[in-house]
């Protein structure tokens, strides 16, 4: 069960440390630190992402501003009381960190398997772009969930109109930071930063079909003859692909 919960929320980042490490909190004698990482997009833009990491992962590493790193982990959410109101905070909870010596073509990748917990909101921008906003609940260990804002575009946004609360979906994309302006009075406007998952691919999960396929696969494995010679076994292995 624990392994499944680890597989439903995965993020991979390549970026540059953009702030000094700051002590965040301690849990069961283990200290945690936070810092920002700057991750490039295909365009000239960059996403500034918030990282939380255990002191055990960075022991002996010289993590400072300007250091190129690879971070693998999960996207977590929690509520924080800010300016008199509760705010949903997103952070990348690092499970592994290493120095980045060579950049790949996809420095920002995320996969989520979760459940829609608010009715998707479909809209069209003044420039004619189709967008759908969804809040995804992703299960975590100990009966906890992370609530992740996601945004779909074009064909994917139209597909979202057919989805409803409690539907199980899988999404692939990237974690982005987006600056926007919020009017707090007739004379004052403040800049805010929103974090969300920009979806590039998505699918609705049919659990009944998946369960039937797993049962059929298990049945076929049990029925497979045990006296196959080495060559036939090698042929079978060669036909399989890692998914």
C-alpha positions in Angstrom: 0.0 0.0 0.0 2.8 2.4 0.9 4.6 1.8 -2.4 1.4 2.6 -4.3 1.1 5.9 -2.4 4.7 6.7 -3.4 3.9 6.1 -7.0 0.9 8.3 -7.3 2.8 11.6 -6.7 6.2 12.0 -8.4 8.2 15.1 -9.4 11.6 15.5 -11.0 13.3 18.9 -11.2 16.6 20.2 -12.6 17.4 23.8 -11.5 19.5 26.3 -9.8 19.4 27.1 -6.1 17.9 30.6 -5.8 17.9 31.2 -2.1 19.8 30.3 1.1 18.6 27.3 3.1 16.4 28.3 6.0 15.5 26.1 8.9 11.8 25.3 8.7 10.8 22.8 11.5 11.8 19.7 13.4 9.9 16.4 13.5 10.8 13.4 15.6 14.3 14.8 16.0 14.8 15.4 12.3 15.4 18.9 11.0 13.9 20.2 7.8 15.0 23.2 5.6 13.4 25.2 2.8 14.8 27.0 -0.2 13.9 28.1 -3.7 15.0 26.5 -6.9 14.9 28.3 -10.3 13.8 25.9 -13.1 14.0 27.0 -16.7 11.1 26.6 -19.2 11.4 26.1 -22.9 10.8 29.8 -23.3 12.9 32.5 -21.6 10.7 32.3 -18.5 11.7 30.5 -15.3 9.7 28.9 -12.5 10.7 29.7 -8.9 9.7 26.6 -6.9 9.6 26.1 -3.1 11.6 23.1 -1.8 11.4 21.3 1.6 14.3 18.9 2.4 15.5 16.8 5.4 18.9 17.6 6.9 19.7 14.0 6.4 19.7 14.4 2.6 22.0 17.4 2.5 24.6 16.3 5.1 28.0 16.9 3.6 26.6 18.8 0.5 27.5 22.4 -0.1 24.1 23.7 -1.1 24.3 27.4 -1.8 22.8 30.0 -4.2 23.9 29.3 -7.8 24.3 25.5 -7.3 22.8 23.4 -10.0 20.8 20.5 -8.5 18.5 17.6 -9.4 15.6 17.0 -7.0 13.3 14.1 -6.9 10.3 13.9 -4.6 6.6 14.6 -4.2 4.4 17.7 -4.4 2.9 18.4 -1.0 0.3 20.9 0.3 -0.6 22.3 3.6 -2.6 25.2 5.0 -0.9 28.2 6.5 -2.5 31.2 8.2 -1.3 34.3 6.3 -2.6 37.9 6.4 -5.6 36.8 8.4 -6.7 34.0 6.2 -5.8 30.3 5.5 -3.7 29.8 2.4 -2.9 26.6 0.5 0.9 26.3 0.3 2.6 24.0 -2.2 6.1 22.6 -1.6 8.2 20.0 -3.3 9.1 17.5 -0.6 12.5 16.2 -1.7 13.3 12.6 -1.3 16.6 12.8 -3.2 19.0 15.6 -4.2 22.1 15.5 -6.3 24.4 17.9 -8.1 23.3 18.5 -11.7 26.3 18.3 -14.2 24.3 18.0 -17.4 20.8 19.4 -18.2 18.2 17.3 -19.9 15.4 18.4 -22.3 12.7 18.0 -19.6 13.9 19.7 -16.4 10.4 19.9 -14.9 8.3 16.7 -14.8 5.4 15.7 -12.5 3.0 12.8 -12.4 -0.2 12.7 -10.2 -2.8 10.1 -9.7 -5.7 11.6 -7.7 -9.4 12.5 -7.4 -11.3 15.6 -8.5 -12.5 17.3 -5.3 -14.1 20.4 -6.9 -16.2 20.8 -10.1 -13.8 21.7 -12.9 -14.1 25.3 -14.1 -13.9 25.7 -17.8 -13.3 29.2 -19.3 -12.0 31.0 -22.4 -9.5 33.8 -22.0 -9.9 37.2 -23.9 -7.3 35.8 -26.4 -9.5 32.8 -27.1 -7.5 30.2 -25.1 -9.5 27.4 -23.5 -8.6 26.7 -19.9 -9.9 24.4 -17.2 -9.0 24.6 -13.5 -9.2 21.5 -11.3 -8.3 20.8 -7.7 -6.9 17.3 -7.4 -6.8 15.4 -4.1 -3.8 13.0 -4.1 -3.7 10.4 -1.4 -0.8 10.1 1.0 0.2 7.7 3.8 -1.6 7.8 7.2 -4.9 8.8 5.6 -3.7 12.2 4.5 -4.2 13.9 1.1 -2.4 16.7 -0.8 -4.7 19.2 -2.6 -3.0 20.2 -5.9 -4.3 23.0 -8.2 -4.0 22.0 -11.8 -4.7 23.7 -15.1 -5.5 22.2 -18.5 -5.3 23.8 -21.9 -7.0 23.3 -25.3 -8.2 19.8 -26.0 -7.5 18.7 -22.4 -9.6 21.6 -21.0 -12.5 20.5 -23.2 -12.1 17.0 -21.9 -12.3 18.3 -18.3 -15.9 19.5 -19.0 -17.0 15.8 -19.0 -15.4 15.1 -15.6 -17.1 15.4 -12.2 -16.2 15.4 -8.5 -14.7 12.1 -7.3 -13.5 11.0 -10.7 -10.0 9.4 -10.6 -7.6 10.9 -13.1 -3.9 10.8 -13.9 -2.1 13.8 -15.1 1.4 14.5 -16.5 2.9 17.9 -16.8 5.1 20.4 -15.0 4.9 22.5 -11.8 4.8 26.2 -12.6 4.8 29.5 -10.7 2.7 32.3 -12.0 2.7 35.9 -10.9 -0.6 37.8 -10.7 -2.0 41.0 -9.3 -4.6 41.1 -6.5 -6.7 44.2 -5.8 -7.0 44.6 -2.0 -8.5 48.1 -2.0 -9.6 50.8 -4.4 -6.1 52.2 -4.4 -3.8 49.2 -3.6 -2.8 46.3 -5.7 -0.3 43.6 -4.6 1.6 41.0 -6.5 1.0 37.4 -5.6 2.5 34.1 -6.8 0.3 31.1 -7.6 1.7 27.5 -7.9 -0.1 25.0 -10.1 0.5 21.9 -12.2 0.2 22.7 -15.9 -1.2 19.6 -17.6 0.3 18.3 -20.8 -1.4 14.8 -20.8 -4.2 13.4 -18.8 -6.5 10.3 -18.6 -9.5 9.2 -16.7 -8.9 6.0 -14.6 -11.3 3.1 -14.9 -10.5 1.0 -11.8 -12.9 -1.8 -12.7 -11.1 -2.4 -16.1 -7.7 -2.2 -14.4 -8.7 -4.7 -11.8 -10.1 -7.1 -14.4 -6.8 -6.8 -16.4 -4.7 -7.5 -13.3 -6.8 -10.6 -12.4 -6.6 -11.9 -16.0 -2.8 -11.4 -16.0 -2.5 -13.2 -12.7 -4.6 -16.1 -14.1 -2.5 -16.3 -17.2 0.7 -16.5 -15.1 -0.7 -19.3 -13.0 -1.8 -21.3 -16.1 1.6 -20.9 -17.8 3.4 -24.3 -18.1 6.4 -24.8 -15.8 8.3 -27.1 -18.1 9.2 -24.5 -20.7 12.8 -24.7 -21.9 15.3 -21.9 -21.4 14.9 -20.6 -25.0 11.2 -20.2 -24.9 11.4 -18.4 -21.6 14.0 -16.1 -23.1 11.7 -15.4 -26.0 8.9 -14.4 -23.6 11.1 -12.1 -21.7 12.4 -10.5 -24.9 8.8 -9.7 -26.0 8.0 -7.7 -22.8 8.5 -4.0 -22.4 9.1 -2.1 -19.3 6.2 0.3 -18.7 
